[in-house]
Amino acid sequence: MALASGLVPKRIALNHSVSIETIRTQMKTLYRKLEVNSAIELAAMLNTAPFAFLG
């Protein structure tokens, strides 16, 4: 996952040819569903089991 590897939303948008707003919307959705409040919390969650296998 791009966020877990330290990429910022602008770079993710450029890499995937989508708007920055698309990335921000997707991030907000992830935060809400996973009950986190920041990219740091999300990355920490994704780097721990059972999510670690996704990386």
mmJSON file of the N, C-alpha and C atoms, coordinates in Angstrom:
{"data_MODEL":{"atom_site":{
"group_PDB":["ATOM","ATOM","ATOM","ATOM","ATOM","ATOM","ATOM","ATOM","ATOM","ATOM","ATOM","ATOM","ATOM","ATOM","ATOM","ATOM","ATOM","ATOM","ATOM","ATOM","ATOM","ATOM","ATOM","ATOM","ATOM","ATOM","ATOM","ATOM","ATOM","ATOM","ATOM","ATOM","ATOM","ATOM","ATOM","ATOM","ATOM","ATOM","ATOM","ATOM","ATOM","ATOM","ATOM","ATOM","ATOM","ATOM","ATOM","ATOM","ATOM","ATOM","ATOM","ATOM","ATOM","ATOM","ATOM","ATOM","ATOM","ATOM","ATOM","ATOM","ATOM","ATOM","ATOM","ATOM","ATOM","ATOM","ATOM","ATOM","ATOM","ATOM","ATOM","ATOM","ATOM","ATOM","ATOM","ATOM","ATOM","ATOM","ATOM","ATOM","ATOM","ATOM","ATOM","ATOM","ATOM","ATOM","ATOM","ATOM","ATOM","ATOM","ATOM","ATOM","ATOM","ATOM","ATOM","ATOM","ATOM","ATOM","ATOM","ATOM","ATOM","ATOM","ATOM","ATOM","ATOM","ATOM","ATOM","ATOM","ATOM","ATOM","ATOM","ATOM","ATOM","ATOM","ATOM","ATOM","ATOM","ATOM","ATOM","ATOM","ATOM","ATOM","ATOM","ATOM","ATOM","ATOM","ATOM","ATOM","ATOM","ATOM","ATOM","ATOM","ATOM","ATOM","ATOM","ATOM","ATOM","ATOM","ATOM","ATOM","ATOM","ATOM","ATOM","ATOM","ATOM","ATOM","ATOM","ATOM","ATOM","ATOM","ATOM","ATOM","ATOM","ATOM","ATOM","ATOM","ATOM","ATOM","ATOM","ATOM","ATOM","ATOM","ATOM","ATOM","ATOM"],
"id":[1,2,3,4,5,6,7,8,9,10,11,12,13,14,15,16,17,18,19,20,21,22,23,24,25,26,27,28,29,30,31,32,33,34,35,36,37,38,39,40,41,42,43,44,45,46,47,48,49,50,51,52,53,54,55,56,57,58,59,60,61,62,63,64,65,66,67,68,69,70,71,72,73,74,75,76,77,78,79,80,81,82,83,84,85,86,87,88,89,90,91,92,93,94,95,96,97,98,99,100,101,102,103,104,105,106,107,108,109,110,111,112,113,114,115,116,117,118,119,120,121,122,123,124,125,126,127,128,129,130,131,132,133,134,135,136,137,138,139,140,141,142,143,144,145,146,147,148,149,150,151,152,153,154,155,156,157,158,159,160,161,162,163,164,165],
"type_symbol":["N","C","C","N","C","C","N","C","C","N","C","C","N","C","C","N","C","C","N","C","C","N","C","C","N","C","C","N","C","C","N","C","C","N","C","C","N","C","C","N","C","C","N","C","C","N","C","C","N","C","C","N","C","C","N","C","C","N","C","C","N","C","C","N","C","C","N","C","C","N","C","C","N","C","C","N","C","C","N","C","C","N","C","C","N","C","C","N","C","C","N","C","C","N","C","C","N","C","C","N","C","C","N","C","C","N","C","C","N","C","C","N","C","C","N","C","C","N","C","C","N","C","C","N","C","C","N","C","C","N","C","C","N","C","C","N","C","C","N","C","C","N","C","C","N","C","C","N","C","C","N","C","C","N","C","C","N","C","C","N","C","C","N","C","C"],
"label_atom_id":["N","CA","C","N","CA","C","N","CA","C","N","CA","C","N","CA","C","N","CA","C","N","CA","C","N","CA","C","N","CA","C","N","CA","C","N","CA","C","N","CA","C","N","CA","C","N","CA","C","N","CA","C","N","CA","C","N","CA","C","N","CA","C","N","CA","C","N","CA","C","N","CA","C","N","CA","C","N","CA","C","N","CA","C","N","CA","C","N","CA","C","N","CA","C","N","CA","C","N","CA","C","N","CA","C","N","CA","C","N","CA","C","N","CA","C","N","CA","C","N","CA","C","N","CA","C","N","CA","C","N","CA","C","N","CA","C","N","CA","C","N","CA","C","N","CA","C","N","CA","C","N","CA","C","N","CA","C","N","CA","C","N","CA","C","N","CA","C","N","CA","C","N","CA","C","N","CA","C","N","CA","C","N","CA","C","N","CA","C","N","CA","C"],
"label_alt_id":[null,null,null,null,null,null,null,null,null,null,null,null,null,null,null,null,null,null,null,null,null,null,null,null,null,null,null,null,null,null,null,null,null,null,null,null,null,null,null,null,null,null,null,null,null,null,null,null,null,null,null,null,null,null,null,null,null,null,null,null,null,null,null,null,null,null,null,null,null,null,null,null,null,null,null,null,null,null,null,null,null,null,null,null,null,null,null,null,null,null,null,null,null,null,null,null,null,null,null,null,null,null,null,null,null,null,null,null,null,null,null,null,null,null,null,null,null,null,null,null,null,null,null,null,null,null,null,null,null,null,null,null,null,null,null,null,null,null,null,null,null,null,null,null,null,null,null,null,null,null,null,null,null,null,null,null,null,null,null,null,null,null,null,null,null],
"label_comp_id":["MET","MET","MET","ALA","ALA","ALA","LEU","LEU","LEU","ALA","ALA","ALA","SER","SER","SER","GLY","GLY","GLY","LEU","LEU","LEU","VAL","VAL","VAL","PRO","PRO","PRO","LYS","LYS","LYS","ARG","ARG","ARG","ILE","ILE","ILE","ALA","ALA","ALA","LEU","LEU","LEU","ASN","ASN","ASN","HIS","HIS","HIS","SER","SER","SER","VAL","VAL","VAL","SER","SER","SER","ILE","ILE","ILE","GLU","GLU","GLU","THR","THR","THR","ILE","ILE","ILE","ARG","ARG","ARG","THR","THR","THR","GLN","GLN","GLN","MET","MET","MET","LYS","LYS","LYS","THR","THR","THR","LEU","LEU","LEU","TYR","TYR","TYR","ARG","ARG","ARG","LYS","LYS","LYS","LEU","LEU","LEU","GLU","GLU","GLU","VAL","VAL","VAL","ASN","ASN","ASN","SER","SER","SER","ALA","ALA","ALA","ILE","ILE","ILE","GLU","GLU","GLU","LEU","LEU","LEU","ALA","ALA","ALA","ALA","ALA","ALA","MET","MET","MET","LEU","LEU","LEU","ASN","ASN","ASN","THR","THR","THR","ALA","ALA","ALA","PRO","PRO","PRO","PHE","PHE","PHE","ALA","ALA","ALA","PHE","PHE","PHE","LEU","LEU","LEU","GLY","GLY","GLY"],
"label_asym_id":["A","A","A","A","A","A","A","A","A","A","A","A","A","A","A","A","A","A","A","A","A","A","A","A","A","A","A","A","A","A","A","A","A","A","A","A","A","A","A","A","A","A","A","A","A","A","A","A","A","A","A","A","A","A","A","A","A","A","A","A","A","A","A","A","A","A","A","A","A","A","A","A","A","A","A","A","A","A","A","A","A","A","A","A","A","A","A","A","A","A","A","A","A","A","A","A","A","A","A","A","A","A","A","A","A","A","A","A","A","A","A","A","A","A","A","A","A","A","A","A","A","A","A","A","A","A","A","A","A","A","A","A","A","A","A","A","A","A","A","A","A","A","A","A","A","A","A","A","A","A","A","A","A","A","A","A","A","A","A","A","A","A","A","A","A"],
"label_entity_id":["1","1","1","1","1","1","1","1","1","1","1","1","1","1","1","1","1","1","1","1","1","1","1","1","1","1","1","1","1","1","1","1","1","1","1","1","1","1","1","1","1","1","1","1","1","1","1","1","1","1","1","1","1","1","1","1","1","1","1","1","1","1","1","1","1","1","1","1","1","1","1","1","1","1","1","1","1","1","1","1","1","1","1","1","1","1","1","1","1","1","1","1","1","1","1","1","1","1","1","1","1","1","1","1","1","1","1","1","1","1","1","1","1","1","1","1","1","1","1","1","1","1","1","1","1","1","1","1","1","1","1","1","1","1","1","1","1","1","1","1","1","1","1","1","1","1","1","1","1","1","1","1","1","1","1","1","1","1","1","1","1","1","1","1","1"],
"label_seq_id":[1,1,1,2,2,2,3,3,3,4,4,4,5,5,5,6,6,6,7,7,7,8,8,8,9,9,9,10,10,10,11,11,11,12,12,12,13,13,13,14,14,14,15,15,15,16,16,16,17,17,17,18,18,18,19,19,19,20,20,20,21,21,21,22,22,22,23,23,23,24,24,24,25,25,25,26,26,26,27,27,27,28,28,28,29,29,29,30,30,30,31,31,31,32,32,32,33,33,33,34,34,34,35,35,35,36,36,36,37,37,37,38,38,38,39,39,39,40,40,40,41,41,41,42,42,42,43,43,43,44,44,44,45,45,45,46,46,46,47,47,47,48,48,48,49,49,49,50,50,50,51,51,51,52,52,52,53,53,53,54,54,54,55,55,55],
"pdbx_PDB_ins_code":[null,null,null,null,null,null,null,null,null,null,null,null,null,null,null,null,null,null,null,null,null,null,null,null,null,null,null,null,null,null,null,null,null,null,null,null,null,null,null,null,null,null,null,null,null,null,null,null,null,null,null,null,null,null,null,null,null,null,null,null,null,null,null,null,null,null,null,null,null,null,null,null,null,null,null,null,null,null,null,null,null,null,null,null,null,null,null,null,null,null,null,null,null,null,null,null,null,null,null,null,null,null,null,null,null,null,null,null,null,null,null,null,null,null,null,null,null,null,null,null,null,null,null,null,null,null,null,null,null,null,null,null,null,null,null,null,null,null,null,null,null,null,null,null,null,null,null,null,null,null,null,null,null,null,null,null,null,null,null,null,null,null,null,null,null],
"Cartn_x":[0.84,0.0,0.879,0.529,1.347,1.503,0.443,0.54,1.479,1.369,2.219,3.69,3.971,5.365,5.836,4.993,5.412,5.092,4.381,4.03,2.944,3.045,2.045,0.916,-0.265,-1.416,-1.165,-0.44,-0.171,0.608,1.62,2.436,1.617,0.769,-0.086,-1.001,-1.595,-2.487,-1.745,-0.557,0.24,0.59,0.99,1.379,0.23,-1.003,-2.165,-3.072,-2.616,-3.353,-4.787,-4.934,-6.231,-6.035,-7.141,-7.032,-6.671,-6.087,-5.751,-7.018,-8.12,-9.385,-9.868,-9.627,-9.981,-9.208,-7.936,-7.105,-7.578,-7.848,-8.314,-9.639,-10.55,-11.833,-11.641,-10.781,-10.519,-9.867,-8.97,-8.317,-9.333,-10.223,-11.25,-12.13,-12.473,-13.293,-12.564,-11.286,-10.484,-10.396,-10.132,-10.025,-11.308,-12.44,-13.727,-13.983,-13.772,-14.047,-13.11,-11.872,-10.894,-10.749,-11.529,-11.536,-10.149,-9.49,-8.217,-8.387,-7.438,-7.554,-6.434,-5.471,-4.354,-3.693,-2.888,-2.141,-1.149,-0.62,0.325,-0.379,-1.575,-2.338,-2.693,-3.082,-3.434,-2.229,-1.077,0.138,0.517,0.4,0.722,-0.214,-1.478,-2.444,-2.129,-1.793,-1.528,-0.225,0.651,1.929,1.877,0.688,0.536,-0.421,-0.338,-1.228,-2.655,-3.655,-3.626,-3.401,-3.13,-2.964,-1.574,-0.593,0.798,0.976,0.187,0.337,-0.04,-0.745,-1.16,0.007,1.02,2.134,3.016],
"Cartn_y":[-1.172,0.0,1.228,2.179,3.374,4.169,4.325,5.072,4.394,3.1,2.356,2.467,2.689,2.826,4.273,5.174,6.549,7.549,7.155,8.104,9.057,10.307,11.309,11.263,11.727,11.665,12.253,13.344,13.955,12.996,12.342,11.397,10.172,9.703,8.555,8.898,10.082,10.523,10.579,11.126,11.206,9.819,8.928,7.571,6.78,7.086,6.314,7.085,8.252,9.086,9.369,9.725,10.144,11.48,12.129,13.426,13.253,14.295,14.298,14.153,14.71,14.596,13.147,12.382,10.96,10.252,10.526,9.913,10.339,11.617,12.109,11.457,11.329,10.698,9.247,8.539,7.134,6.999,7.934,7.907,8.132,9.105,9.369,8.141,7.477,6.27,5.181,4.988,3.998,4.348,5.607,6.034,5.708,6.049,5.828,4.334,3.533,2.101,1.39,1.825,1.167,1.858,2.931,3.668,4.187,4.828,5.495,6.965,7.79,9.228,9.849,9.047,9.611,8.536,9.002,8.089,7.267,7.859,7.144,5.984,6.245,5.166,4.079,4.489,3.521,2.667,3.304,2.56,1.592,2.029,1.149,-0.057,0.186,-0.911,-1.893,-1.376,-2.231,-3.014,-2.55,-3.24,-4.241,-4.477,-5.455,-6.551,-7.697,-8.825,-8.422,-8.837,-9.742,-9.03,-7.727,-6.972,-7.096,-7.548,-7.575,-8.334,-9.361,-10.146,-9.355,-8.244,-7.451,-6.676,-6.372,-5.557,-6.316],
"Cartn_z":[0.0,0.0,0.0,-0.807,-0.978,0.307,1.062,2.318,3.295,3.397,4.331,3.959,2.684,2.264,2.318,2.807,3.036,1.944,0.916,-0.139,0.34,-0.094,0.254,-0.775,-0.399,-1.309,-2.702,-2.779,-4.093,-4.986,-4.431,-5.203,-5.599,-4.693,-4.994,-6.162,-6.12,-7.201,-8.533,-8.526,-9.76,-10.282,-9.383,-9.783,-10.387,-9.945,-10.394,-11.351,-11.766,-12.725,-12.283,-11.018,-10.483,-9.781,-9.453,-8.784,-7.314,-6.755,-5.338,-4.499,-4.974,-4.244,-4.18,-5.227,-5.207,-4.105,-4.01,-2.975,-1.592,-1.415,-0.109,0.291,-0.657,-0.378,0.029,-0.698,-0.371,1.006,1.325,2.635,3.749,3.572,4.585,4.791,3.699,3.794,4.57,4.263,5.003,6.479,6.787,8.186,8.935,8.324,8.981,9.201,8.152,8.256,9.225,9.286,10.154,11.509,11.698,12.961,13.346,12.391,12.648,12.307,12.759,12.566,11.747,11.325,10.568,9.71,8.781,7.919,8.754,9.794,10.66,11.368,11.888,12.532,11.527,10.324,9.284,8.916,8.714,8.366,9.475,10.726,11.853,11.867,11.605,11.591,10.466,9.306,8.153,8.28,9.14,9.35,10.488,11.049,12.102,11.642,12.274,11.935,12.269,11.562,10.415,9.087,9.107,7.886,7.267,8.023,7.553,6.256,6.016,4.794,3.554,3.684,2.528,1.93,2.716,2.259,1.372],
"occupancy":[1.0,1.0,1.0,1.0,1.0,1.0,1.0,1.0,1.0,1.0,1.0,1.0,1.0,1.0,1.0,1.0,1.0,1.0,1.0,1.0,1.0,1.0,1.0,1.0,1.0,1.0,1.0,1.0,1.0,1.0,1.0,1.0,1.0,1.0,1.0,1.0,1.0,1.0,1.0,1.0,1.0,1.0,1.0,1.0,1.0,1.0,1.0,1.0,1.0,1.0,1.0,1.0,1.0,1.0,1.0,1.0,1.0,1.0,1.0,1.0,1.0,1.0,1.0,1.0,1.0,1.0,1.0,1.0,1.0,1.0,1.0,1.0,1.0,1.0,1.0,1.0,1.0,1.0,1.0,1.0,1.0,1.0,1.0,1.0,1.0,1.0,1.0,1.0,1.0,1.0,1.0,1.0,1.0,1.0,1.0,1.0,1.0,1.0,1.0,1.0,1.0,1.0,1.0,1.0,1.0,1.0,1.0,1.0,1.0,1.0,1.0,1.0,1.0,1.0,1.0,1.0,1.0,1.0,1.0,1.0,1.0,1.0,1.0,1.0,1.0,1.0,1.0,1.0,1.0,1.0,1.0,1.0,1.0,1.0,1.0,1.0,1.0,1.0,1.0,1.0,1.0,1.0,1.0,1.0,1.0,1.0,1.0,1.0,1.0,1.0,1.0,1.0,1.0,1.0,1.0,1.0,1.0,1.0,1.0,1.0,1.0,1.0,1.0,1.0,1.0],
"B_iso_or_equiv":[0.0,0.0,0.0,0.0,0.0,0.0,0.0,0.0,0.0,0.0,0.0,0.0,0.0,0.0,0.0,0.0,0.0,0.0,0.0,0.0,0.0,0.0,0.0,0.0,0.0,0.0,0.0,0.0,0.0,0.0,0.0,0.0,0.0,0.0,0.0,0.0,0.0,0.0,0.0,0.0,0.0,0.0,0.0,0.0,0.0,0.0,0.0,0.0,0.0,0.0,0.0,0.0,0.0,0.0,0.0,0.0,0.0,0.0,0.0,0.0,0.0,0.0,0.0,0.0,0.0,0.0,0.0,0.0,0.0,0.0,0.0,0.0,0.0,0.0,0.0,0.0,0.0,0.0,0.0,0.0,0.0,0.0,0.0,0.0,0.0,0.0,0.0,0.0,0.0,0.0,0.0,0.0,0.0,0.0,0.0,0.0,0.0,0.0,0.0,0.0,0.0,0.0,0.0,0.0,0.0,0.0,0.0,0.0,0.0,0.0,0.0,0.0,0.0,0.0,0.0,0.0,0.0,0.0,0.0,0.0,0.0,0.0,0.0,0.0,0.0,0.0,0.0,0.0,0.0,0.0,0.0,0.0,0.0,0.0,0.0,0.0,0.0,0.0,0.0,0.0,0.0,0.0,0.0,0.0,0.0,0.0,0.0,0.0,0.0,0.0,0.0,0.0,0.0,0.0,0.0,0.0,0.0,0.0,0.0,0.0,0.0,0.0,0.0,0.0,0.0],
"pdbx_formal_charge":[null,null,null,null,null,null,null,null,null,null,null,null,null,null,null,null,null,null,null,null,null,null,null,null,null,null,null,null,null,null,null,null,null,null,null,null,null,null,null,null,null,null,null,null,null,null,null,null,null,null,null,null,null,null,null,null,null,null,null,null,null,null,null,null,null,null,null,null,null,null,null,null,null,null,null,null,null,null,null,null,null,null,null,null,null,null,null,null,null,null,null,null,null,null,null,null,null,null,null,null,null,null,null,null,null,null,null,null,null,null,null,null,null,null,null,null,null,null,null,null,null,null,null,null,null,null,null,null,null,null,null,null,null,null,null,null,null,null,null,null,null,null,null,null,null,null,null,null,null,null,null,null,null,null,null,null,null,null,null,null,null,null,null,null,null],
"auth_seq_id":[1,1,1,2,2,2,3,3,3,4,4,4,5,5,5,6,6,6,7,7,7,8,8,8,9,9,9,10,10,10,11,11,11,12,12,12,13,13,13,14,14,14,15,15,15,16,16,16,17,17,17,18,18,18,19,19,19,20,20,20,21,21,21,22,22,22,23,23,23,24,24,24,25,25,25,26,26,26,27,27,27,28,28,28,29,29,29,30,30,30,31,31,31,32,32,32,33,33,33,34,34,34,35,35,35,36,36,36,37,37,37,38,38,38,39,39,39,40,40,40,41,41,41,42,42,42,43,43,43,44,44,44,45,45,45,46,46,46,47,47,47,48,48,48,49,49,49,50,50,50,51,51,51,52,52,52,53,53,53,54,54,54,55,55,55],
"auth_comp_id":["MET","MET","MET","ALA","ALA","ALA","LEU","LEU","LEU","ALA","ALA","ALA","SER","SER","SER","GLY","GLY","GLY","LEU","LEU","LEU","VAL","VAL","VAL","PRO","PRO","PRO","LYS","LYS","LYS","ARG","ARG","ARG","ILE","ILE","ILE","ALA","ALA","ALA","LEU","LEU","LEU","ASN","ASN","ASN","HIS","HIS","HIS","SER","SER","SER","VAL","VAL","VAL","SER","SER","SER","ILE","ILE","ILE","GLU","GLU","GLU","THR","THR","THR","ILE","ILE","ILE","ARG","ARG","ARG","THR","THR","THR","GLN","GLN","GLN","MET","MET","MET","LYS","LYS","LYS","THR","THR","THR","LEU","LEU","LEU","TYR","TYR","TYR","ARG","ARG","ARG","LYS","LYS","LYS","LEU","LEU","LEU","GLU","GLU","GLU","VAL","VAL","VAL","ASN","ASN","ASN","SER","SER","SER","ALA","ALA","ALA","ILE","ILE","ILE","GLU","GLU","GLU","LEU","LEU","LEU","ALA","ALA","ALA","ALA","ALA","ALA","MET","MET","MET","LEU","LEU","LEU","ASN","ASN","ASN","THR","THR","THR","ALA","ALA","ALA","PRO","PRO","PRO","PHE","PHE","PHE","ALA","ALA","ALA","PHE","PHE","PHE","LEU","LEU","LEU","GLY","GLY","GLY"],
"auth_asym_id":["A","A","A","A","A","A","A","A","A","A","A","A","A","A","A","A","A","A","A","A","A","A","A","A","A","A","A","A","A","A","A","A","A","A","A","A","A","A","A","A","A","A","A","A","A","A","A","A","A","A","A","A","A","A","A","A","A","A","A","A","A","A","A","A","A","A","A","A","A","A","A","A","A","A","A","A","A","A","A","A","A","A","A","A","A","A","A","A","A","A","A","A","A","A","A","A","A","A","A","A","A","A","A","A","A","A","A","A","A","A","A","A","A","A","A","A","A","A","A","A","A","A","A","A","A","A","A","A","A","A","A","A","A","A","A","A","A","A","A","A","A","A","A","A","A","A","A","A","A","A","A","A","A","A","A","A","A","A","A","A","A","A","A","A","A"],
"auth_atom_id":["N","CA","C","N","CA","C","N","CA","C","N","CA","C","N","CA","C","N","CA","C","N","CA","C","N","CA","C","N","CA","C","N","CA","C","N","CA","C","N","CA","C","N","CA","C","N","CA","C","N","CA","C","N","CA","C","N","CA","C","N","CA","C","N","CA","C","N","CA","C","N","CA","C","N","CA","C","N","CA","C","N","CA","C","N","CA","C","N","CA","C","N","CA","C","N","CA","C","N","CA","C","N","CA","C","N","CA","C","N","CA","C","N","CA","C","N","CA","C","N","CA","C","N","CA","C","N","CA","C","N","CA","C","N","CA","C","N","CA","C","N","CA","C","N","CA","C","N","CA","C","N","CA","C","N","CA","C","N","CA","C","N","CA","C","N","CA","C","N","CA","C","N","CA","C","N","CA","C","N","CA","C","N","CA","C","N","CA","C","N","CA","C"],
"pdbx_PDB_model_num":[1,1,1,1,1,1,1,1,1,1,1,1,1,1,1,1,1,1,1,1,1,1,1,1,1,1,1,1,1,1,1,1,1,1,1,1,1,1,1,1,1,1,1,1,1,1,1,1,1,1,1,1,1,1,1,1,1,1,1,1,1,1,1,1,1,1,1,1,1,1,1,1,1,1,1,1,1,1,1,1,1,1,1,1,1,1,1,1,1,1,1,1,1,1,1,1,1,1,1,1,1,1,1,1,1,1,1,1,1,1,1,1,1,1,1,1,1,1,1,1,1,1,1,1,1,1,1,1,1,1,1,1,1,1,1,1,1,1,1,1,1,1,1,1,1,1,1,1,1,1,1,1,1,1,1,1,1,1,1,1,1,1,1,1,1]
}}}
